[in-house]
Amino acid sequence: MARTIAAWPGRLLLSAKLQVRLTPSGGADRIDGVARDSEGKPYLKARVRAAPEGGKANAALEALVAKALGIAKGRVSVARGAAARMKTLEIEGVGDADLVAFIRKYEDTP
């Protein structure tokens, strides 16, 4: 998770980055939870029904995350890993606190 602030004429644009492990052709469009990489950084586990052909799975992932966050799907984009299972999503207009709360919503509680 990282944050970027860019200047745009007359306003500041806030964006955050989110790691996601995507399973395409997964039988459902859903977020399966949160896992941690070898460094302890969280990433979402998600699956979509769309096949990984022609960017369909990436578009479905963008729509899924946007819907879960309650924002327009045009504000979520795959920034890295378009052809990989691990992807970095860039989410415009979302602050760190919002993203942390979003991730916590999907963490398993003991």
N, CA, C and O atoms as a GROMACS GRO file, in nm:
protein
  440
    1MET      N    1   0.086  -0.115   0.000
    1MET     CA    2   0.000   0.000   0.000
    1MET      C    3   0.091   0.122   0.000
    1MET      O    4   0.180   0.135   0.084
    2ALA      N    5   0.068   0.211  -0.095
    2ALA     CA    6   0.145   0.333  -0.104
    2ALA      C    7   0.052   0.445  -0.146
    2ALA      O    8  -0.056   0.421  -0.201
    3ARG      N    9   0.093   0.566  -0.119
    3ARG     CA   10   0.008   0.679  -0.151
    3ARG      C   11   0.084   0.774  -0.242
    3ARG      O   12   0.205   0.792  -0.226
    4THR      N   13   0.015   0.832  -0.336
    4THR     CA   14   0.071   0.930  -0.427
    4THR      C   15  -0.017   1.053  -0.426
    4THR      O   16  -0.140   1.042  -0.429
    5ILE      N   17   0.045   1.169  -0.422
    5ILE     CA   18  -0.030   1.294  -0.434
    5ILE      C   19   0.029   1.368  -0.553
    5ILE      O   20   0.148   1.398  -0.556
    6ALA      N   21  -0.055   1.397  -0.652
    6ALA     CA   22  -0.011   1.467  -0.771
    6ALA      C   23  -0.087   1.598  -0.783
    6ALA      O   24  -0.204   1.607  -0.748
    7ALA      N   25  -0.018   1.698  -0.832
    7ALA     CA   26  -0.083   1.828  -0.854
    7ALA      C   27  -0.151   1.827  -0.989
    7ALA      O   28  -0.093   1.782  -1.088
    8TRP      N   29  -0.269   1.875  -0.994
    8TRP     CA   30  -0.347   1.892  -1.116
    8TRP      C   31  -0.393   2.037  -1.112
    8TRP      O   32  -0.421   2.088  -1.003
    9PRO      N   33  -0.403   2.105  -1.222
    9PRO     CA   34  -0.441   2.247  -1.216
    9PRO      C   35  -0.564   2.271  -1.128
    9PRO      O   36  -0.674   2.227  -1.159
   10GLY      N   37  -0.542   2.341  -1.017
   10GLY     CA   38  -0.651   2.378  -0.929
   10GLY      C   39  -0.688   2.277  -0.823
   10GLY      O   40  -0.775   2.304  -0.741
   11ARG      N   41  -0.623   2.157  -0.821
   11ARG     CA   42  -0.658   2.058  -0.719
   11ARG      C   43  -0.546   1.956  -0.702
   11ARG      O   44  -0.456   1.944  -0.786
   12LEU      N   45  -0.552   1.882  -0.593
   12LEU     CA   46  -0.458   1.773  -0.567
   12LEU      C   47  -0.530   1.642  -0.589
   12LEU      O   48  -0.645   1.626  -0.550
   13LEU      N   49  -0.462   1.549  -0.651
   13LEU     CA   50  -0.518   1.416  -0.672
   13LEU      C   51  -0.449   1.319  -0.578
   13LEU      O   52  -0.326   1.310  -0.577
   14LEU      N   53  -0.526   1.248  -0.501
   14LEU     CA   54  -0.475   1.150  -0.407
   14LEU      C   55  -0.498   1.012  -0.466
   14LEU      O   56  -0.607   0.984  -0.517
   15SER      N   57  -0.399   0.927  -0.460
   15SER     CA   58  -0.419   0.789  -0.505
   15SER      C   59  -0.342   0.695  -0.414
   15SER      O   60  -0.242   0.732  -0.353
   16ALA      N   61  -0.391   0.573  -0.408
   16ALA     CA   62  -0.327   0.470  -0.326
   16ALA      C   63  -0.304   0.348  -0.412
   16ALA      O   64  -0.373   0.326  -0.511
   17LYS      N   65  -0.206   0.268  -0.374
   17LYS     CA   66  -0.176   0.145  -0.446
   17LYS      C   67  -0.208   0.027  -0.357
   17LYS      O   68  -0.184   0.030  -0.236
   18LEU      N   69  -0.263  -0.077  -0.418
   18LEU     CA   70  -0.307  -0.196  -0.345
   18LEU      C   71  -0.261  -0.320  -0.420
   18LEU      O   72  -0.282  -0.331  -0.541
   19GLN      N   73  -0.199  -0.413  -0.349
   19GLN     CA   74  -0.158  -0.540  -0.408
   19GLN      C   75  -0.275  -0.637  -0.405
   19GLN      O   76  -0.347  -0.647  -0.306
   20VAL      N   77  -0.294  -0.709  -0.516
   20VAL     CA   78  -0.402  -0.807  -0.526
   20VAL      C   79  -0.351  -0.931  -0.598
   20VAL      O   80  -0.283  -0.921  -0.700
   21ARG      N   81  -0.383  -1.047  -0.543
   21ARG     CA   82  -0.355  -1.175  -0.610
   21ARG      C   83  -0.486  -1.219  -0.675
   21ARG      O   84  -0.583  -1.247  -0.605
   22LEU      N   85  -0.488  -1.224  -0.807
   22LEU     CA   86  -0.610  -1.251  -0.882
   22LEU      C   87  -0.615  -1.394  -0.933
   22LEU      O   88  -0.516  -1.446  -0.986
   23THR      N   89  -0.731  -1.457  -0.917
   23THR     CA   90  -0.758  -1.587  -0.977
   23THR      C   91  -0.864  -1.565  -1.084
   23THR      O   92  -0.982  -1.547  -1.052
   24PRO      N   93  -0.823  -1.565  -1.213
   24PRO     CA   94  -0.922  -1.550  -1.319
   24PRO      C   95  -0.996  -1.682  -1.341
   24PRO      O   96  -0.951  -1.787  -1.297
   25SER      N   97  -1.109  -1.676  -1.409
   25SER     CA   98  -1.194  -1.794  -1.433
   25SER      C   99  -1.222  -1.866  -1.302
   25SER      O  100  -1.221  -1.989  -1.295
   26GLY      N  101  -1.246  -1.788  -1.196
   26GLY     CA  102  -1.262  -1.840  -1.061
   26GLY      C  103  -1.402  -1.880  -1.022
   26GLY      O  104  -1.424  -1.918  -0.908
   27GLY      N  105  -1.498  -1.871  -1.114
   27GLY     CA  106  -1.634  -1.916  -1.086
   27GLY      C  107  -1.723  -1.814  -1.017
   27GLY      O  108  -1.844  -1.834  -1.010
   28ALA      N  109  -1.666  -1.707  -0.966
   28ALA     CA  110  -1.744  -1.603  -0.898
   28ALA      C  111  -1.660  -1.475  -0.896
   28ALA      O  112  -1.538  -1.480  -0.907
   29ASP      N  113  -1.727  -1.363  -0.880
   29ASP     CA  114  -1.658  -1.236  -0.861
   29ASP      C  115  -1.664  -1.204  -0.713
   29ASP      O  116  -1.768  -1.164  -0.661
   30ARG      N  117  -1.550  -1.221  -0.644
   30ARG     CA  118  -1.550  -1.194  -0.500
   30ARG      C  119  -1.409  -1.174  -0.447
   30ARG      O  120  -1.310  -1.214  -0.509
   31ILE      N  121  -1.403  -1.109  -0.332
   31ILE     CA  122  -1.278  -1.094  -0.259
   31ILE      C  123  -1.276  -1.202  -0.154
   31ILE      O  124  -1.366  -1.211  -0.070
   32ASP      N  125  -1.172  -1.285  -0.158
   32ASP     CA  126  -1.163  -1.402  -0.070
   32ASP      C  127  -1.095  -1.376   0.062
   32ASP      O  128  -1.100  -1.461   0.151
   33GLY      N  129  -1.033  -1.262   0.079
   33GLY     CA  130  -0.968  -1.232   0.206
   33GLY      C  131  -0.836  -1.162   0.186
   33GLY      O  132  -0.808  -1.106   0.080
   34VAL      N  133  -0.757  -1.164   0.290
   34VAL     CA  134  -0.627  -1.097   0.292
   34VAL      C  135  -0.520  -1.199   0.329
   34VAL      O  136  -0.542  -1.284   0.415
   35ALA      N  137  -0.406  -1.189   0.265
   35ALA     CA  138  -0.289  -1.270   0.300
   35ALA      C  139  -0.172  -1.173   0.313
   35ALA      O  140  -0.184  -1.054   0.285
   36ARG      N  141  -0.059  -1.226   0.356
   36ARG     CA  142   0.060  -1.142   0.372
   36ARG      C  143   0.175  -1.203   0.294
   36ARG      O  144   0.191  -1.325   0.290
   37ASP      N  145   0.256  -1.117   0.233
   37ASP     CA  146   0.372  -1.165   0.159
   37ASP      C  147   0.486  -1.197   0.256
   37ASP      O  148   0.469  -1.188   0.378
   38SER      N  149   0.600  -1.234   0.203
   38SER     CA  150   0.714  -1.273   0.287
   38SER      C  151   0.765  -1.160   0.375
   38SER      O  152   0.833  -1.184   0.475
   39GLU      N  153   0.734  -1.035   0.338
   39GLU     CA  154   0.775  -0.919   0.418
   39GLU      C  155   0.666  -0.876   0.516
   39GLU      O  156   0.684  -0.778   0.589
   40GLY      N  157   0.554  -0.947   0.517
   40GLY     CA  158   0.446  -0.915   0.608
   40GLY      C  159   0.348  -0.810   0.556
   40GLY      O  160   0.258  -0.767   0.629
   41LYS      N  161   0.365  -0.769   0.430
   41LYS     CA  162   0.275  -0.669   0.372
   41LYS      C  163   0.147  -0.737   0.326
   41LYS      O  164   0.152  -0.844   0.265
   42PRO      N  165   0.031  -0.675   0.353
   42PRO     CA  166  -0.095  -0.737   0.315
   42PRO      C  167  -0.126  -0.724   0.166
   42PRO      O  168  -0.087  -0.628   0.100
   43TYR      N  169  -0.197  -0.824   0.115
   43TYR     CA  170  -0.252  -0.816  -0.020
   43TYR      C  171  -0.387  -0.886  -0.020
   43TYR      O  172  -0.411  -0.979   0.057
   44LEU      N  173  -0.475  -0.839  -0.108
   44LEU     CA  174  -0.606  -0.900  -0.120
   44LEU      C  175  -0.598  -1.024  -0.208
   44LEU      O  176  -0.518  -1.031  -0.301
   45LYS      N  177  -0.681  -1.121  -0.176
   45LYS     CA  178  -0.700  -1.237  -0.263
   45LYS      C  179  -0.836  -1.220  -0.328
   45LYS      O  180  -0.937  -1.205  -0.258
   46ALA      N  181  -0.840  -1.222  -0.460
   46ALA     CA  182  -0.966  -1.201  -0.531
   46ALA      C  183  -0.979  -1.302  -0.644
   46ALA      O  184  -0.880  -1.355  -0.694
   47ARG      N  185  -1.105  -1.326  -0.684
   47ARG     CA  186  -1.131  -1.412  -0.798
   47ARG      C  187  -1.241  -1.347  -0.882
   47ARG      O  188  -1.330  -1.279  -0.830
   48VAL      N  189  -1.232  -1.370  -1.011
   48VAL     CA  190  -1.335  -1.320  -1.104
   48VAL      C  191  -1.374  -1.431  -1.200
   48VAL      O  192  -1.295  -1.523  -1.226
   49ARG      N  193  -1.495  -1.422  -1.252
   49ARG     CA  194  -1.542  -1.522  -1.349
   49ARG      C  195  -1.475  -1.505  -1.484
   49ARG      O  196  -1.460  -1.603  -1.557
   50ALA      N  197  -1.436  -1.385  -1.518
   50ALA     CA  198  -1.380  -1.355  -1.650
   50ALA      C  199  -1.249  -1.430  -1.674
   50ALA      O  200  -1.169  -1.451  -1.583
   51ALA      N  201  -1.230  -1.468  -1.800
   51ALA     CA  202  -1.106  -1.534  -1.841
   51ALA      C  203  -0.996  -1.430  -1.859
   51ALA      O  204  -1.024  -1.313  -1.885
   52PRO      N  205  -0.870  -1.473  -1.846
   52PRO     CA  206  -0.759  -1.379  -1.860
   52PRO      C  207  -0.724  -1.352  -2.006
   52PRO      O  208  -0.607  -1.359  -2.045
   53GLU      N  209  -0.823  -1.322  -2.086
   53GLU     CA  210  -0.802  -1.296  -2.229
   53GLU      C  211  -0.846  -1.155  -2.262
   53GLU      O  212  -0.955  -1.113  -2.224
   54GLY      N  213  -0.763  -1.083  -2.332
   54GLY     CA  214  -0.798  -0.949  -2.376
   54GLY      C  215  -0.823  -0.850  -2.264
   54GLY      O  216  -0.897  -0.753  -2.284
   55GLY      N  217  -0.765  -0.872  -2.149
   55GLY     CA  218  -0.781  -0.780  -2.038
   55GLY      C  219  -0.915  -0.792  -1.965
   55GLY      O  220  -0.947  -0.708  -1.881
   56LYS      N  221  -0.994  -0.894  -1.998
   56LYS     CA  222  -1.126  -0.909  -1.936
   56LYS      C  223  -1.118  -0.934  -1.785
   56LYS      O  224  -1.198  -0.879  -1.709
   57ALA      N  225  -1.023  -1.016  -1.742
   57ALA     CA  226  -1.009  -1.044  -1.599
   57ALA      C  227  -0.964  -0.919  -1.524
   57ALA      O  228  -1.011  -0.893  -1.413
   58ASN      N  229  -0.874  -0.841  -1.583
   58ASN     CA  230  -0.829  -0.718  -1.519
   58ASN      C  231  -0.944  -0.618  -1.506
   58ASN      O  232  -0.959  -0.554  -1.402
   59ALA      N  233  -1.026  -0.606  -1.610
   59ALA     CA  234  -1.140  -0.515  -1.606
   59ALA      C  235  -1.241  -0.560  -1.500
   59ALA      O  236  -1.298  -0.477  -1.429
   60ALA      N  237  -1.261  -0.691  -1.489
   60ALA     CA  238  -1.353  -0.743  -1.387
   60ALA      C  239  -1.298  -0.717  -1.247
   60ALA      O  240  -1.375  -0.686  -1.156
   61LEU      N  241  -1.167  -0.729  -1.229
   61LEU     CA  242  -1.105  -0.700  -1.100
   61LEU      C  243  -1.122  -0.553  -1.064
   61LEU      O  244  -1.157  -0.520  -0.951
   62GLU      N  245  -1.098  -0.464  -1.159
   62GLU     CA  246  -1.114  -0.321  -1.134
   62GLU      C  247  -1.257  -0.290  -1.091
   62GLU      O  248  -1.280  -0.215  -0.996
   63ALA      N  249  -1.354  -0.349  -1.161
   63ALA     CA  250  -1.495  -0.327  -1.127
   63ALA      C  251  -1.528  -0.383  -0.989
   63ALA      O  252  -1.602  -0.320  -0.912
   64LEU      N  253  -1.475  -0.501  -0.957
   64LEU     CA  254  -1.500  -0.566  -0.828
   64LEU      C  255  -1.448  -0.480  -0.713
   64LEU      O  256  -1.520  -0.456  -0.616
   65VAL      N  257  -1.326  -0.434  -0.723
   65VAL     CA  258  -1.266  -0.354  -0.616
   65VAL      C  259  -1.337  -0.218  -0.605
   65VAL      O  260  -1.361  -0.170  -0.494
   66ALA      N  261  -1.370  -0.158  -0.717
   66ALA     CA  262  -1.442  -0.030  -0.714
   66ALA      C  263  -1.577  -0.046  -0.644
   66ALA      O  264  -1.614   0.037  -0.561
   67LYS      N  265  -1.648  -0.151  -0.677
   67LYS     CA  266  -1.779  -0.175  -0.614
   67LYS      C  267  -1.763  -0.196  -0.464
   67LYS      O  268  -1.841  -0.144  -0.384
   68ALA      N  269  -1.662  -0.274  -0.425
   68ALA     CA  270  -1.638  -0.302  -0.283
   68ALA      C  271  -1.602  -0.175  -0.207
   68ALA      O  272  -1.637  -0.160  -0.090
   69LEU      N  273  -1.531  -0.084  -0.273
   69LEU     CA  274  -1.493   0.043  -0.210
   69LEU      C  275  -1.604   0.148  -0.219
   69LEU      O  276  -1.601   0.248  -0.148
   70GLY      N  277  -1.703   0.124  -0.306
   70GLY     CA  278  -1.810   0.220  -0.323
   70GLY      C  279  -1.771   0.342  -0.404
   70GLY      O  280  -1.820   0.452  -0.380
   71ILE      N  281  -1.681   0.320  -0.501
   71ILE     CA  282  -1.635   0.430  -0.586
   71ILE      C  283  -1.659   0.394  -0.732
   71ILE      O  284  -1.692   0.280  -0.763
   72ALA      N  285  -1.644   0.490  -0.821
   72ALA     CA  286  -1.660   0.467  -0.964
   72ALA      C  287  -1.549   0.374  -1.015
   72ALA      O  288  -1.434   0.386  -0.973
   73LYS      N  289  -1.585   0.283  -1.105
   73LYS     CA  290  -1.485   0.188  -1.152
   73LYS      C  291  -1.374   0.253  -1.234
   73LYS      O  292  -1.267   0.195  -1.249
   74GLY      N  293  -1.398   0.371  -1.286
   74GLY     CA  294  -1.294   0.443  -1.357
   74GLY      C  295  -1.182   0.493  -1.268
   74GLY      O  296  -1.079   0.538  -1.317
   75ARG      N  297  -1.201   0.487  -1.136
   75ARG     CA  298  -1.099   0.533  -1.041
   75ARG      C  299  -1.005   0.421  -0.998
   75ARG      O  300  -0.912   0.444  -0.922
   76VAL      N  301  -1.028   0.298  -1.048
   76VAL     CA  302  -0.943   0.184  -1.015
   76VAL      C  303  -0.879   0.134  -1.144
   76VAL      O  304  -0.949   0.110  -1.242
   77SER      N  305  -0.748   0.117  -1.144
   77SER     CA  306  -0.681   0.066  -1.263
   77SER      C  307  -0.564  -0.024  -1.223
   77SER      O  308  -0.503  -0.007  -1.118
   78VAL      N  309  -0.535  -0.120  -1.310
   78VAL     CA  310  -0.419  -0.208  -1.290
   78VAL      C  311  -0.297  -0.128  -1.332
   78VAL      O  312  -0.281  -0.096  -1.450
   79ALA      N  313  -0.210  -0.097  -1.236
   79ALA     CA  314  -0.091  -0.017  -1.262
   79ALA      C  315   0.029  -0.105  -1.298
   79ALA      O  316   0.116  -0.064  -1.376
   80ARG      N  317   0.034  -0.225  -1.241
   80ARG     CA  318   0.145  -0.319  -1.268
   80ARG      C  319   0.090  -0.460  -1.265
   80ARG      O  320  -0.006  -0.490  -1.194
   81GLY      N  321   0.151  -0.547  -1.344
   81GLY     CA  322   0.117  -0.688  -1.341
   81GLY      C  323  -0.003  -0.726  -1.425
   81GLY      O  324  -0.075  -0.820  -1.390
   82ALA      N  325  -0.027  -0.656  -1.533
   82ALA     CA  326  -0.144  -0.683  -1.616
   82ALA      C  327  -0.150  -0.829  -1.662
   82ALA      O  328  -0.259  -0.885  -1.675
   83ALA      N  329  -0.036  -0.891  -1.685
   83ALA     CA  330  -0.033  -1.031  -1.730
   83ALA      C  331   0.009  -1.127  -1.619
   83ALA      O  332   0.027  -1.246  -1.644
   84ALA      N  333   0.025  -1.077  -1.498
   84ALA     CA  334   0.070  -1.160  -1.386
   84ALA      C  335  -0.045  -1.186  -1.290
   84ALA      O  336  -0.148  -1.118  -1.294
   85ARG      N  337  -0.027  -1.284  -1.205
   85ARG     CA  338  -0.128  -1.314  -1.104
   85ARG      C  339  -0.130  -1.206  -0.994
   85ARG      O  340  -0.237  -1.167  -0.948
   86MET      N  341  -0.011  -1.160  -0.953
   86MET     CA  342  -0.001  -1.051  -0.855
   86MET      C  343  -0.007  -0.919  -0.928
   86MET      O  344   0.070  -0.894  -1.021
   87LYS      N  345  -0.098  -0.835  -0.887
   87LYS     CA  346  -0.121  -0.708  -0.954
   87LYS      C  347  -0.112  -0.594  -0.855
   87LYS      O  348  -0.137  -0.612  -0.735
   88THR      N  349  -0.078  -0.477  -0.904
   88THR     CA  350  -0.082  -0.356  -0.826
   88THR      C  351  -0.193  -0.270  -0.884
   88THR      O  352  -0.188  -0.231  -1.001
   89LEU      N  353  -0.292  -0.240  -0.802
   89LEU     CA  354  -0.400  -0.153  -0.843
   89LEU      C  355  -0.371  -0.012  -0.795
   89LEU      O  356  -0.324   0.007  -0.683
   90GLU      N  357  -0.400   0.087  -0.879
   90GLU     CA  358  -0.393   0.226  -0.838
   90GLU      C  359  -0.536   0.274  -0.822
   90GLU      O  360  -0.619   0.259  -0.913
   91ILE      N  361  -0.565   0.330  -0.706
   91ILE     CA  362  -0.701   0.372  -0.672
   91ILE      C  363  -0.698   0.522  -0.646
   91ILE      O  364  -0.636   0.568  -0.551
   92GLU      N  365  -0.766   0.596  -0.732
   92GLU     CA  366  -0.768   0.742  -0.721
   92GLU      C  367  -0.870   0.788  -0.618
   92GLU      O  368  -0.980   0.733  -0.608
   93GLY      N  369  -0.833   0.891  -0.543
   93GLY     CA  370  -0.925   0.954  -0.451
   93GLY      C  371  -0.946   0.880  -0.321
   93GLY      O  372  -1.041   0.909  -0.248
   94VAL      N  373  -0.859   0.784  -0.291
   94VAL     CA  374  -0.872   0.705  -0.167
   94VAL      C  375  -0.747   0.729  -0.083
   94VAL      O  376  -0.635   0.718  -0.132
   95GLY      N  377  -0.768   0.762   0.043
   95GLY     CA  378  -0.657   0.786   0.134
   95GLY      C  379  -0.612   0.659   0.204
   95GLY      O  380  -0.677   0.555   0.196
   96ASP      N  381  -0.500   0.670   0.272
   96ASP     CA  382  -0.444   0.555   0.344
   96ASP      C  383  -0.541   0.498   0.447
   96ASP      O  384  -0.557   0.376   0.457
   97ALA      N  385  -0.607   0.584   0.522
   97ALA     CA  386  -0.699   0.538   0.627
   97ALA      C  387  -0.814   0.459   0.566
   97ALA      O  388  -0.856   0.357   0.620
   98ASP      N  389  -0.865   0.507   0.453
   98ASP     CA  390  -0.974   0.437   0.385
   98ASP      C  391  -0.929   0.299   0.336
   98ASP      O  392  -1.002   0.201   0.348
   99LEU      N  393  -0.808   0.293   0.282
   99LEU     CA  394  -0.756   0.167   0.229
   99LEU      C  395  -0.727   0.068   0.342
   99LEU      O  396  -0.752  -0.051   0.327
  100VAL      N  397  -0.674   0.116   0.453
  100VAL     CA  398  -0.648   0.028   0.568
  100VAL      C  399  -0.780  -0.029   0.620
  100VAL      O  400  -0.788  -0.148   0.650
  101ALA      N  401  -0.882   0.054   0.632
  101ALA     CA  402  -1.013   0.008   0.678
  101ALA      C  403  -1.071  -0.094   0.580
  101ALA      O  404  -1.131  -0.192   0.622
  102PHE      N  405  -1.053  -0.071   0.451
  102PHE     CA  406  -1.101  -0.164   0.349
  102PHE      C  407  -1.033  -0.300   0.362
  102PHE      O  408  -1.100  -0.403   0.358
  103ILE      N  409  -0.902  -0.300   0.378
  103ILE     CA  410  -0.827  -0.425   0.392
  103ILE      C  411  -0.870  -0.499   0.520
  103ILE      O  412  -0.891  -0.620   0.517
  104ARG      N  413  -0.883  -0.427   0.629
  104ARG     CA  414  -0.923  -0.489   0.757
  104ARG      C  415  -1.059  -0.557   0.747
  104ARG      O  416  -1.085  -0.656   0.816
  105LYS      N  417  -1.145  -0.505   0.662
  105LYS     CA  418  -1.278  -0.561   0.646
  105LYS      C  419  -1.271  -0.706   0.594
  105LYS      O  420  -1.361  -0.785   0.619
  106TYR      N  421  -1.163  -0.739   0.523
  106TYR     CA  422  -1.148  -0.871   0.463
  106TYR      C  423  -1.049  -0.961   0.536
  106TYR      O  424  -1.028  -1.075   0.496
  107GLU      N  425  -0.989  -0.912   0.642
  107GLU     CA  426  -0.897  -0.995   0.720
  107GLU      C  427  -0.975  -1.096   0.804
  107GLU      O  428  -1.082  -1.067   0.856
  108ASP      N  429  -0.919  -1.214   0.815
  108ASP     CA  430  -0.982  -1.316   0.900
  108ASP      C  431  -0.964  -1.277   1.045
  108ASP      O  432  -0.854  -1.239   1.087
  109THR      N  433  -1.070  -1.286   1.120
  109THR     CA  434  -1.062  -1.257   1.264
  109THR      C  435  -1.064  -1.389   1.340
  109THR      O  436  -1.146  -1.476   1.310
  110PRO      N  437  -0.976  -1.404   1.439
  110PRO     CA  438  -0.971  -1.531   1.512
  110PRO      C  439  -1.091  -1.554   1.600
  110PRO      O  440  -1.100  -1.657   1.667
   0.00000   0.00000   0.00000
